[in-house]
Amino acid sequence: MWAALALAACEQTGGVLPDSGRAPDAGPDAGGDDGGLDGGLAITPPFLPAAVLASLVTGDAAAQLLCANDFRHPNFPYDADLFIQVFCGPYLDGGAMPVPHSLSELQSMLGLGFTDSSGQNGVGGNPAFALSGHSTAIGTRFVSAINPHAIVFSPLLPDGGTPADYVSVAFVRGGEFAEVAARDPTLGTLVLYLVRFTLACDGSDAGCGFADLLTPAVESGWQSVTSYTASTQINDTVLDCLQCHQPQGTPGPTILRMQENSAPYTHFFSSRTPGGTALLGDFHAAHGQAEGYGGIPGTLIGQSDPALLAQFVAAAGFGAQPNAFPSAAIEAEVEQSAPGQPAVNVPMGTSATWETIYGVSQAGDAIPAPYHDVKITDPAKLAAASQLYQSVEAGQTPPDALTDIRAVFLDQGVRDMGFAPAAGLDGKGLLAASCQHCHNSQLDQTISRARFNVENLSLLPREVKQEATRRLGITDLNDPEMMPPPLFHTLTADERQLIISVLGQ
């Protein structure tokens, strides 16, 4: 659910493009930002075909699934987690399920509403919050300093602990969803939810445009709203939360994820660190000082505090993170290799410490490692996107002229950012780097994805390998069977052939 911190539903449902799921030109320069990289690599846009979500139930069927009694709560739903109490209480009492019509309304329903826009982070009735300029979760290519990941969560108690029924909401613009994590005080477990919503533009012939999804417009005017738990339908889709949040496998414990849980919290906005200050500057260059983001008032954005988030995660019992990102060591090595860092990220920095955690993730043994540099953006692309965004928001440029402001990544760094596998891998290495995280022995073996287990490649039936080969040959972004899903990884044609050759052995 979170970013670089990766909490979330390994995250995003998102990525259905602004034209209601029709893919853009997916030619050599698909996405317009990273075409023509090494070996024919062309990073695809952050895209998830609408058909991927078609199997998810909606309406009353979804409500019944969400609110089904597990018979482990003596007073269900009122002794379950806060999300179930708020949404299922009225429904099971014979009324209608509450419908939040905006992100701020959802936050308020869960006790995370901002009551004092001139106050402080996590005190005086305000929830706590942090913003991140880089994500390693499913929505990784949605997130940058211009379009950050916002995490709003329950403030710590005076004794430094978390409330028994703590809750958090994570959100990034670009998709029609929010992510919720809530603790069940009766069972003492963490439960993850995906909240999908629609906008009025979804009913138009053109569908939703970038101005509908990447500006404040996406945070309000919600139409139909449907919620799912991670352990019902979501875990049998590419949106599976548990592949990130159950690192010990199913049925292991579900945990909060925050890889960057030590100072200086490399990719988080913060006025207390050089890197965090640089990211705040890039955000304000596009959004100004007054515009809010992720339900957080604009006047408070500068108070983003990753230390609060790290304390929250630790107090919840998840301080030990698999393949954690040692920020201090990595930042020191990056700055030594490239003295202009973090404010100036060209040339890229290097870090031997980072190479270690990157190798673990590329071997398929952990979720992706966050990028080594503070900034993931190309300075020229970011400046152009910021200027256009400002012009649209000021009414000087028509909204339909807004392009995809997420397309600001630094070309040279896209492999290190995890958008594509490391260069030079053989077929087996590519399978591990691009597929093993989602196809392994630890995930729920009852779901369809478990049939293709990269860890047991020699034991796979021929028909399973043939099906994987067929899907690797798909190049149409609109096809929900494309493998790997374009939202996650990009492969060159040669890399696809290397994997196919391994599957044919």
N, C-alpha and C positions, 0 to 999 in steps of 0.2 A: 504494500500500500504505500509505501512511501518511496521516496526517490533515493538516491545515492545512499541512502538510508533505506531505500527500498521497501518500505512497508507494504506494500499493498498487494492487492490481489495480483500479485506479481504483476502487475497492475493493469492495465487499461483494457477496457472493453474497447476502447476507443479507437479512434482512428478511422472510423467510417468517414470518408471524405466529404467535404461540404456539398457535393452534388448528390447526396443521398446514396453513396456507395458506388458510384461509377468511377472507375479508375481514371486518372489523368493519363496523358501520353506517357507510356512506359518505355519509351525508346532509350537510346544510349544515355540521355541526360535526364532520365526520369527524376522528377522532383526539382529539377532546376538548380540543385545546389552542389552536387558532388559528382557529376558525370565525368567520365574520362579519367578516372583515377587509375592506379597501377593495375596492370594486367586486365584491363577492360572492366574493372569494378565500377559500377554505377549505383550509388546508394538510392534505393527506392524511397518514395515518400512514406511518411507514417500512415499506413493504410491497412484497414481491415475490411474485407468485403462484407456488405450487409448480410449476405447469406450465412455468415458465420454465426450470427445472432438469431437466425430464423427459428432454430430449434427450441429456443427458450420460451417457456410459457409466459403468458401475460394475463392481465385481468384477474378475475376471481380465482382461476386455477393457480396463479402465482401467489395470491394471498393465502390460499389454503396450504400451499407448500411451505411458505415462509412461516406460517403460524401453527403448523402442526405440533401437537403436544408430544414431547419426547418421553413423558411419564417419569421424568427424573426430577421434576420440580413440584413440590407439594402444593404450591399456589400459583401454577402457571396461568398466565404469563407474567404475573406480577413479582415473581421471584427469579425471573430470568434476567438476561442482560437488558440494559437500558433501551437499546434499539427495539427489542421485542416488546418491551413494556409500552413504549410510545406508539408503535405502529400496530401491534397485534391486540393490545388491550381493548381499544374501542371496537375493533373488528370482531373479536371473539365475544364481546358483550352485546353484539347484535347491531352495531352501527357500521359506519363506513370507515375504511382505513384512511387515516390522515394523509393528505397529499401536500407536500411542501411545494410551493410555486417558485422557489428561488433557493440558491445555495445558503444565503443567510437565514432563510426560514428553516431549512433543514438543520443548520447548526443550532439555531435557537431551540428547536424542538428537542434536541439532544443535550440541552444545557450548555451549549457552546456559543451562545450569542454574545456579540460585543455590546456592552452596555455603556461604555465610556470611550468615545473615539479620541478624546484628549487625555486618556489615562495611560496605563502602562500594561505591558505584556504579562498576562497571568495574574494580575492583582486587581482589586477594586471591582470585582464582578466580571472582568474580562477573562476569556479563556487564554491559555498559553498558545504560542504559535512559533513556527519557524518556516522559512522559505529556502528552497534549494534550487541552484542553477544547473544541476546535472542529476540525472536519474539513471539507475542501473536496473530498474524494474521494467515491466512490459511496455510502459509508455516512454521509454528512454528517449526516443527521437521526438517527443513532444516538448521536452524540457530544455531550457537554456535560461540565461539571465533575462532575456526579453519575455519569456513565457515560463515562469518558474513553477515549481511544484509547491503548493501550500499545504502545510499540515497544521491543523488546529486541534488542540487536545485539552483534556481536563487539567487544571492547575494542580500542582503538588499540594499536599496537605501541609500544615505548619510544621509537622514533624519530619517532612521530607518524603513521606510515603505517597502512594497513589490512592485515590478513592477506590473502595471495593468494587464499584460499578463504573470505573473510568471508561471513557470513550474518546475516539479521535475521528476526525473527518479529513481525508486527503483529497485534493482537487488540483487538476491542471487544465487549463483551457485547451480546446481543440477537439474534445470528445464530449458526448452527452452522457456523462456519468460522474458519480462521486464514489469514494470508497470509505467505508466505515469499519473501524475495529472497536469492539466492545467487550468488556470483561463480564462474564457470568458470575455474579457473586455467590450463587449457590453451588455451582460446580467448580469454581475457581479456574475456569478455562477462558481462553481468548476465542472470540467468534468474529469472523470477517464477513462483511456484506458488500455487495455491489448495488448501487442505486442508479438505475437507468432512468433518463427522462427524455422527453421529446420537446421540440420547440415548434412554434407556429410555422416556421419556414420549412419544416419537414413535409408539410402538406402542399407546398407549392411545386409547380412544374420544375423549377430550377433546383429545388432543394436548398439546403443551408449553405451559405457561402462563408468565406474566411471571415468576413466582418460579423457574421452571426456567431461563429465559434471561437474566435480568437480575440474578442474584445469584451468589455463588460456585459454585452448583450447576452452572452451564454450563461451568465450567472443568475438570470431572472427570466420570467416569462415561461417557466416550465409548464408543460402540458401534462400528458400522462406520465406517471411515475411508477416504476416497478422495481421491487427490491428482491435480491436473491442472496442466500447464504453461500459461502464458499464450498460447503460440503454437499450441496444439492445438485443443481444442474451445472454450475459454473466449472466444477472441477473436471468435467468431461468435455471441456472446450479448450481452445487455445488461451482462454482467459484465466486458466486455473491459478488460484491464489496459493494453493498448498504446495506447489512445486518450489516456491520460494520460502513459504512460511512454516513448512514442516521439514526442516533440513535433515532430521533423523528419519524421514520417511513416514508413510502412513502405516499404523495409526500413532505416530509420534506426536509430541506436543506441538501446538501451533504457537509461534512466537512472533513478536514484533521484530522488524528488521531495521537496523541502523548500522551499516558498515562503518560509516565515518563518525564513530561515537567518542572520539577523543580530540582535544584541542590540537590545532586550530580549526577543525571541522571544515576541511578544504573547500567543499562546494556549496556551503551554506551562506546565505546573506547574514552579515553581522557587522555592526559598526565597531566591533572590538578587535577585529583582525584585518590585516592588510588585504587578504584575499576576499573576505566578506565585504569589505568596504568597496573594493573594485567591482564586485558583482552588483552591489547596491547602486553604484554609479551607472553601470550599464542599464540596469532596470529603469532608473529614473530618467535616463536619457530618452527613453521611449515613452514612458508612462507619466512623466512629471512627478510632482510631489503630492498631488491631490487625489489621483486615481487609486481606488482600492483594488485589491486583487485577492481572489480566493475567499471572499467574504471578509477579508481583513481591511479595515478602514485605511485609506491612504496616509492619514496622519500617523499611523502606527507601523507602517511597513519597515521603517528604519530600525525598529526595535526587535526585528527578527532575532531569535536567540536559540542557536543550536545547542548551547549548553543546557538550557531548560529541557530540550527534547531528549538529550542524552541522559539527563537525570531522570526523566520520566520513564524512559525505556529501562534503565537500570533498576529503578524502584519497582517496576512491574515484574522484575525478575529475569530480564533478558539482557543483562549487561555484557555477558560473554557472547560475542557474535562470531559465527563461522566466517573464516577468511576476512577478518576485519581489516580496515584500511587505516594504517598507522599514519595519520595526517602529518604529524610533526616531522618525522623522518623523511617522508616523501617530499614534503614542501621544501625542506632544507636542501635535499639533493637536487631538486628541480631548480631552485634559485641559484645553486652553485654552478649548474650546467648552463643556465641561461639567466644572467644577472637582471634582465628586465622584468622577470616574473615577480609577482603575479599580474601586475597591471598590464604588462606587454607580453603576450603569449606567443609571439612569433619572433624568433624561432621557438619550436617546441622544446620543452625541457626533457630531461631523462632522469631516471631514478632506479637504482639497483634494487632498493626495497620494494618498489612498485612491481618490478619484473617478477618478483617471487609470487605475489598474490595474483598477478595477471596469469602466470603459468598455471596456477591451480585452477583458475576459472577456464582457461583454454583447454585444460585436460578434461573438462566436463565435471569436475568434482565440486564446484561451487557456482553460485550465481555470478554474473559478470563483475569484474573489478572496476570500480570507478576510475575515470581518466586520471592520469598523473598530474596534469596542470590544473590550476584553479579554473581558468576559462576554457570553454570548449568551442568558442565562437571564432569565426573569421572576422577580423576587425572591419573590413570593407563591407561584407555582407550584413553585419550587425548594424553598422551605421546607416546603410541604405534602408534596411527594414525599420529601424527606429524612426528615421525621417518620414517614411511613408505612413507608418502607424500614427505618428503625431499629426500629420496632415489630415488623415481620415478622421481621427477623433476630434480635431478642431473644426471639422466641416469644410475644409478647404479642398478636399479631394473626395469624390464619390465613394461610398462604402464598397461598391462592387469593384473598385480599383485596387482594393487591398489584396496583396498576394500572401503566400504562406510564410508568415514571419518566423515559423519554426525552422525554415531552411537556411540556417545561419552557421552551420557547423564548419569547422576548419578541415579542409579536405585532407591534409596530411595526417590528421589524427583520427580519422573515422574507424580504422581498425583498432587502435588503442582504446577508443571509446566503446568498443564492443558491438558496433553496428555491422561488422564483418569479422570473420576469423583472422587470426594472425597470418601474415603472408608466409608462403613457403611450406605450408603443412601438406603432408601426403593425405591420401584418401581417408585413412583411419583417423588421422589427426583432425581432419575437417569434420568427420562424423562426431567426434567427441566435442569439438568446440562449438559446432552449430546445432547439434541434435541431442546430445546426451543429457543436458540439463532438463529436458522435457520428456525424454524417453529412457527410463532407467529402472532399476530393480526396486528402488525405494518408494516410488509413487504408488498410488492405489492400483493394485493389479486387476481390479474389476472393471476399470474404464478402458475404452477402446484404444486409447493411445498406448496402453501398456503392451499391446501385441507387438509393437516395434521397439524392442529393447536393445539399445545400442551396446549395452554392457554384455549382452549374451548373443553377439552377432552370429557366432558359429552355430548356435542352436536354433536360429530362426528358421521357420518353414520357408520353402522357396516362394510360396505365394505371397508371404509377407514382404520378402525382399523385392519381389516383382512389383508389388503395389507401391512400395517406397520409391522404387526406380521410376515408376510412372509419374508419381507426384513430383519427383525432382525434375522431371522433364517439362513440367508446366511453367510457362512464362507469363501467362495472363494474370495480372494483378487482381482482376475481378473474380478469378476462380478460387473459391474457398478451400480447395484441396492443394493449392500451391504449397510446396515444401522446400525449405522452411518458410513459415508464414512471413510475408514481406515486412510486417510490423517489427519482426525480431531481428532477422539476419539477411544480409545480402551476400550472394555468391556470384563469382564470375562464371561464365560458361565452362571454362576449363576446370574450375573447382567442382562444379556439378558433375562433370564427367569423371573426375577422380573418385568422387563418392560412388557414383554409379558403377564404376569398375570394381570397387571393393564389394559392393552388394552382389555383383555378378560372380564372385569367386566361390 
